[in-house]
Amino acid sequence: MHPGGLPVNNFKNYFLCFFCIFFAGVTQTWAQESSIKITPLPVAQPEPPPVDSASSASTTVTPTENTTETSLKDILQNKKFQDNHEITDIRMRAEEGSLSRYSLKFNMSYKGSSVATPLGREQPNPDDMVRVTATSLNGSISGRYRLDSNSAVNLSTGITALHPFQGTDRMDLRTPSVSYDVFNRTDDFQIRNLVGASYETVPEYLRVGNVGGLNYTFSVVHDLGTSGFSAGVDTMFAYLIYNRDYQQSDKRISRYNLGFSPSIKYNFSDRLSASNNVVFSFWNPRFLKNSEALWSQTVSDRIGLGYAFTKDVYISPFIGCYPGKLAWDTTTVNIASIFSLM
């Protein structure tokens, strides 16, 4: 076992194995829901002895037919689950996706440069972490299989175009992943749980030996009476998997990351909202022997609007900044969107 990682000389095989287990589970669920019923042939009964016609009562015999019912339409039908209206937050409803058995969900985003250089090539990186700092246009697609009104499994990937307004000098395959997503409501709390695994494809992370990871996200939103305000928090945990030991040239990379993002939102209507999200991030440096040490990163802030054209179509322009280092060259303009088909 590598320090700071799982034994992953063949992580690709582990990921494919995880995918196969996931696919087998979906197939089993699918088969259980198909209505296949076979009625066995009737067993021949011995002929009854003759009886006296005077004392016998008339008997009507209905023959039993051998029937085989195979509801292939039910197997192939893209069933639509009923909306239970448990989730009312417009961003969370968009994340919940289509209520169809099979659907596609798209996430489109733009990560822009600083306000000081609107057409610049890089985003600020105040902690000098190993990550993609280029401005980028990102698109991901998720194939979703809905298990019921509240839960679904997802297979996701996508494309990232770096420096889109300067000629797009690189295109990356976005990290493929598989995940399980559950939405529910407890009293006045709207809750999302997401657990997943990913297979790394981005060059910056592959160069330091990162081949994938495991992640968990917990989100909760609570409406503050009838004021139009709501409060929430997103909690994120990611464990990174490496295929080699740490090297001096790897610099500032983590074993795992932990994040908390409390938010306050005002809902102008059931379609339009304004929000402020403060992000507190922590990381366990891989160059430390202590796997329990947590170092904090620079606190960041997201101030933006959200608009839902429909339940399945949502767009959110926002400004990203660092409250402790407020400056035009560390403030960025970004856009995120979600929409589902089928």
C-alpha positions as CSV (number, residue, x, y, z in Angstrom):
1,M,0.0,0.0,0.0
2,H,1.4,3.4,-1.0
3,P,1.5,6.1,1.7
4,G,-1.3,8.4,0.9
5,G,-3.1,6.1,-1.4
6,L,-4.8,2.7,-2.0
7,P,-2.8,-0.1,-3.7
8,V,-3.7,0.9,-7.2
9,N,-1.1,-0.5,-9.6
10,N,-4.2,-1.5,-11.6
11,F,-6.7,1.1,-10.6
12,K,-8.2,1.0,-14.1
13,N,-9.2,-2.6,-13.5
14,Y,-10.7,-1.6,-10.1
15,F,-12.7,1.1,-11.7
16,L,-14.0,-1.2,-14.5
17,C,-14.8,-3.8,-11.8
18,F,-16.8,-1.2,-9.9
19,F,-18.6,-0.3,-13.2
20,C,-19.5,-3.9,-13.9
21,I,-20.9,-4.3,-10.3
22,F,-22.9,-1.2,-10.8
23,F,-24.2,-2.4,-14.2
24,A,-25.1,-5.8,-12.8
25,G,-27.1,-4.1,-10.0
26,V,-29.0,-2.0,-12.5
27,T,-29.7,-5.0,-14.7
28,Q,-31.0,-7.0,-11.7
29,T,-33.3,-4.1,-10.7
30,W,-34.5,-3.9,-14.3
31,A,-35.3,-7.6,-14.4
32,Q,-37.1,-7.6,-11.1
33,E,-39.5,-4.9,-12.4
34,S,-40.4,-6.6,-15.6
35,S,-43.7,-8.5,-15.4
36,I,-42.8,-12.0,-16.6
37,K,-45.3,-14.5,-15.5
38,I,-45.6,-18.2,-16.6
39,T,-48.6,-20.2,-15.6
40,P,-47.7,-24.0,-15.5
41,L,-49.7,-26.6,-17.4
42,P,-52.6,-28.1,-15.5
43,V,-52.0,-31.5,-14.0
44,A,-54.3,-34.2,-15.4
45,Q,-56.8,-35.4,-12.8
46,P,-58.1,-39.1,-12.6
47,E,-61.5,-39.6,-14.1
48,P,-64.2,-39.6,-11.3
49,P,-66.3,-42.7,-10.9
50,P,-69.8,-42.7,-12.5
51,V,-72.6,-41.5,-10.2
52,D,-76.3,-41.9,-10.3
53,S,-77.8,-39.4,-12.6
54,A,-80.7,-38.8,-10.3
55,S,-78.5,-37.7,-7.4
56,S,-75.9,-35.9,-9.4
57,A,-75.8,-32.1,-9.7
58,S,-74.9,-30.4,-12.9
59,T,-71.3,-29.2,-12.9
60,T,-69.7,-26.6,-15.2
61,V,-66.0,-27.2,-16.0
62,T,-63.9,-24.2,-17.3
63,P,-60.7,-25.4,-19.0
64,T,-57.5,-23.8,-17.8
65,E,-55.4,-22.2,-20.5
66,N,-51.7,-22.3,-20.6
67,T,-50.6,-18.6,-20.6
68,T,-47.2,-17.0,-20.9
69,E,-47.2,-13.2,-20.3
70,T,-44.0,-11.4,-21.2
71,S,-44.3,-7.6,-20.9
72,L,-41.5,-6.6,-23.1
73,K,-43.0,-3.1,-23.4
74,D,-42.6,-2.7,-19.6
75,I,-39.0,-3.5,-19.9
76,L,-38.2,-1.1,-22.7
77,Q,-40.7,1.6,-21.6
78,N,-39.1,4.9,-20.4
79,K,-41.3,5.0,-17.3
80,K,-42.0,8.4,-15.8
81,F,-42.0,8.6,-12.0
82,Q,-44.4,10.8,-10.1
83,D,-43.1,14.1,-8.7
84,N,-43.6,13.9,-5.0
85,H,-42.7,17.7,-4.7
86,E,-40.4,17.0,-1.7
87,I,-37.7,19.1,-3.3
88,T,-38.6,22.7,-3.9
89,D,-35.1,24.4,-4.0
90,I,-34.6,25.3,-7.7
91,R,-30.9,24.3,-7.9
92,M,-31.5,21.0,-6.0
93,R,-34.5,20.2,-8.3
94,A,-32.3,20.8,-11.3
95,E,-29.7,18.5,-9.8
96,E,-32.4,15.9,-9.2
97,G,-32.9,15.7,-13.0
98,S,-35.6,14.2,-15.1
99,L,-38.2,11.9,-13.5
100,S,-38.0,9.5,-16.4
101,R,-36.5,6.0,-15.9
102,Y,-33.8,6.8,-18.4
103,S,-32.5,10.3,-19.0
104,L,-29.5,12.5,-19.9
105,K,-28.3,15.3,-17.7
106,F,-25.9,18.0,-19.0
107,N,-23.8,20.4,-17.0
108,M,-22.3,23.3,-18.8
109,S,-20.0,25.9,-17.2
110,Y,-17.5,28.6,-17.9
111,K,-14.7,29.4,-15.6
112,G,-13.5,32.9,-16.4
113,S,-10.4,35.0,-15.7
114,S,-10.2,37.9,-13.3
115,V,-12.2,41.1,-13.6
116,A,-8.9,42.9,-14.0
117,T,-8.1,40.9,-17.2
118,P,-11.5,39.9,-18.6
119,L,-10.0,38.0,-21.5
120,G,-7.0,36.6,-19.6
121,R,-5.8,33.0,-19.9
122,E,-5.6,32.0,-16.2
123,Q,-7.7,31.9,-13.1
124,P,-6.3,32.9,-9.7
125,N,-4.6,30.2,-7.6
126,P,-3.8,31.8,-4.2
127,D,-2.8,28.6,-2.5
128,D,-0.5,27.4,-5.4
129,M,-2.3,24.0,-5.5
130,V,-1.8,21.5,-8.3
131,R,-4.9,22.0,-10.4
132,V,-6.1,23.3,-13.8
133,T,-5.9,27.1,-13.6
134,A,-6.6,27.8,-17.3
135,T,-9.9,29.6,-18.2
136,S,-12.2,26.9,-19.5
137,L,-15.5,26.0,-21.1
138,N,-16.7,22.7,-19.6
139,G,-19.4,20.3,-20.7
140,S,-20.4,17.0,-19.1
141,I,-23.0,14.5,-19.8
142,S,-24.5,11.9,-17.4
143,G,-26.5,8.9,-18.4
144,R,-29.0,8.4,-15.6
145,Y,-31.0,5.3,-14.5
146,R,-33.7,6.3,-12.0
147,L,-34.5,3.7,-9.4
148,D,-37.5,5.5,-7.9
149,S,-38.8,9.0,-7.4
150,N,-35.9,9.9,-5.1
151,S,-32.8,8.1,-6.3
152,A,-30.8,7.5,-9.5
153,V,-27.4,6.1,-10.6
154,N,-25.2,8.1,-13.0
155,L,-22.5,7.4,-15.5
156,S,-20.7,10.7,-16.4
157,T,-18.0,12.1,-18.6
158,G,-17.5,15.2,-20.8
159,I,-15.1,17.6,-22.5
160,T,-13.1,20.6,-21.3
161,A,-11.8,23.3,-23.7
162,L,-9.0,25.4,-22.3
163,H,-8.6,29.1,-23.2
164,P,-11.8,29.1,-25.3
165,F,-11.5,32.8,-26.2
166,Q,-7.9,32.5,-27.2
167,G,-8.2,29.8,-29.7
168,T,-8.7,26.7,-27.5
169,D,-5.2,25.2,-27.3
170,R,-6.2,22.0,-25.5
171,M,-9.2,19.7,-25.1
172,D,-9.4,17.3,-22.2
173,L,-11.7,14.3,-21.6
174,R,-13.4,15.1,-18.4
175,T,-12.9,12.5,-15.6
176,P,-15.4,9.6,-16.1
177,S,-17.3,8.7,-13.0
178,V,-20.1,6.5,-11.6
179,S,-22.3,7.7,-8.8
180,Y,-25.4,7.1,-6.7
181,D,-27.7,10.1,-6.0
182,V,-30.5,10.3,-3.4
183,F,-32.8,13.2,-2.7
184,N,-35.4,13.3,0.1
185,R,-37.0,15.6,2.6
186,T,-37.1,15.4,6.4
187,D,-39.5,17.8,8.0
188,D,-38.5,21.2,6.5
189,F,-35.0,20.0,5.4
190,Q,-34.3,19.2,1.8
191,I,-31.4,16.7,1.6
192,R,-29.1,15.3,-1.1
193,N,-26.6,12.5,-0.7
194,L,-24.2,11.7,-3.5
195,V,-21.5,9.0,-3.4
196,G,-19.2,8.2,-6.4
197,A,-16.0,6.9,-7.8
198,S,-13.9,8.5,-10.7
199,Y,-11.2,7.6,-13.1
200,E,-8.7,10.4,-13.6
201,T,-7.9,11.7,-17.2
202,V,-6.6,15.3,-16.7
203,P,-2.9,15.6,-17.4
204,E,-2.1,17.9,-14.5
205,Y,-3.3,15.2,-12.0
206,L,-1.9,12.2,-14.0
207,R,1.6,13.8,-13.8
208,V,1.6,13.6,-10.0
209,G,0.3,10.0,-10.0
210,N,-3.3,10.7,-9.3
211,V,-5.4,8.0,-11.1
212,G,-8.8,8.5,-9.6
213,G,-10.8,9.0,-6.4
214,L,-13.8,8.4,-4.2
215,N,-16.1,11.2,-3.2
216,Y,-19.1,12.0,-1.0
217,T,-21.3,15.1,-1.0
218,F,-24.0,16.0,1.5
219,S,-26.3,19.0,0.9
220,V,-29.1,20.3,2.9
221,V,-31.5,23.3,2.4
222,H,-33.9,24.7,5.0
223,D,-36.6,27.4,4.2
224,L,-36.7,30.1,6.8
225,G,-40.5,30.3,7.3
226,T,-42.3,32.4,4.7
227,S,-39.6,35.1,4.5
228,G,-38.4,34.0,1.1
229,F,-35.0,33.2,2.7
230,S,-33.4,29.8,2.9
231,A,-30.2,28.6,4.5
232,G,-28.1,25.6,3.5
233,V,-24.7,23.9,3.6
234,D,-22.8,21.6,1.2
235,T,-20.3,19.2,2.7
236,M,-17.8,17.6,0.4
237,F,-15.2,14.8,1.0
238,A,-12.8,13.5,-1.7
239,Y,-10.2,10.8,-1.3
240,L,-7.5,10.7,-4.0
241,I,-6.0,7.5,-5.3
242,Y,-2.4,7.4,-6.5
243,N,-0.3,4.8,-8.4
244,R,3.0,5.8,-6.9
245,D,4.7,7.3,-3.9
246,Y,5.0,11.1,-3.4
247,Q,7.9,12.8,-5.2
248,Q,9.4,16.2,-4.4
249,S,8.4,17.5,-7.8
250,D,4.7,16.8,-7.0
251,K,4.7,19.9,-4.7
252,R,1.3,20.8,-3.1
253,I,-1.0,17.8,-3.7
254,S,-3.4,16.2,-1.2
255,R,-4.3,12.7,0.1
256,Y,-7.8,13.9,0.7
257,N,-9.9,17.1,0.7
258,L,-12.7,18.3,3.0
259,G,-15.0,21.2,2.3
260,F,-17.9,23.1,3.9
261,S,-20.0,25.6,2.1
262,P,-22.7,27.4,4.1
263,S,-25.1,29.5,2.1
264,I,-27.9,32.0,2.4
265,K,-30.4,32.4,-0.4
266,Y,-33.3,34.7,-1.1
267,N,-36.0,33.4,-3.4
268,F,-37.7,36.2,-5.4
269,S,-40.1,33.6,-6.9
270,D,-40.2,29.9,-7.5
271,R,-37.9,30.5,-10.5
272,L,-35.4,33.2,-9.5
273,S,-33.1,33.4,-6.5
274,A,-29.9,35.2,-5.3
275,S,-27.4,33.5,-3.1
276,N,-24.1,33.8,-1.3
277,N,-21.9,30.7,-0.7
278,V,-18.8,30.8,1.5
279,V,-16.4,27.9,0.9
280,F,-14.1,26.6,3.7
281,S,-11.6,24.1,2.3
282,F,-9.1,21.8,4.0
283,W,-6.5,19.4,2.7
284,N,-4.2,16.7,4.0
285,P,-0.8,17.4,2.3
286,R,0.7,14.2,0.8
287,F,4.2,15.3,1.6
288,L,3.4,15.0,5.4
289,K,3.6,11.6,7.1
290,N,0.7,12.5,9.3
291,S,-2.4,11.4,7.4
292,E,-4.7,13.2,9.9
293,A,-3.2,16.7,9.6
294,L,-5.6,19.2,8.0
295,W,-4.3,22.4,6.4
296,S,-6.8,25.2,5.5
297,Q,-6.9,26.8,2.1
298,T,-7.9,30.4,1.3
299,V,-11.6,31.0,2.1
300,S,-13.5,31.7,-1.1
301,D,-16.9,33.2,-1.8
302,R,-19.5,32.8,-4.6
303,I,-22.2,35.5,-5.1
304,G,-24.7,34.9,-7.8
305,L,-28.2,34.5,-9.3
306,G,-30.0,31.3,-10.1
307,Y,-32.9,31.0,-12.6
308,A,-35.0,27.9,-13.4
309,F,-36.6,28.0,-16.9
310,T,-38.2,24.7,-15.9
311,K,-37.6,22.0,-13.3
312,D,-34.9,20.5,-15.6
313,V,-33.3,23.7,-16.9
314,Y,-31.3,25.9,-14.6
315,I,-28.6,28.6,-15.1
316,S,-26.5,30.5,-12.6
317,P,-24.0,33.3,-13.3
318,F,-21.8,34.1,-10.3
319,I,-18.8,36.1,-9.2
320,G,-16.0,34.2,-7.4
321,C,-13.7,36.0,-5.0
322,Y,-11.5,35.6,-1.9
323,P,-12.8,37.7,1.0
324,G,-9.4,37.8,2.7
325,K,-7.7,38.9,-0.5
326,L,-10.3,41.1,-2.2
327,A,-8.9,42.6,-5.4
328,W,-9.9,42.9,-9.0
329,D,-7.2,40.4,-10.1
330,T,-8.6,37.7,-7.8
331,T,-12.3,38.2,-8.6
332,T,-13.7,36.1,-11.5
333,V,-16.9,35.9,-13.5
334,N,-18.3,32.4,-14.0
335,I,-21.5,30.7,-15.3
336,A,-22.9,27.3,-14.4
337,S,-26.0,25.5,-15.9
338,I,-27.9,22.2,-15.7
339,F,-30.4,20.8,-18.0
340,S,-31.9,17.3,-18.5
341,L,-33.4,15.5,-21.5
342,M,-35.9,12.7,-21.8
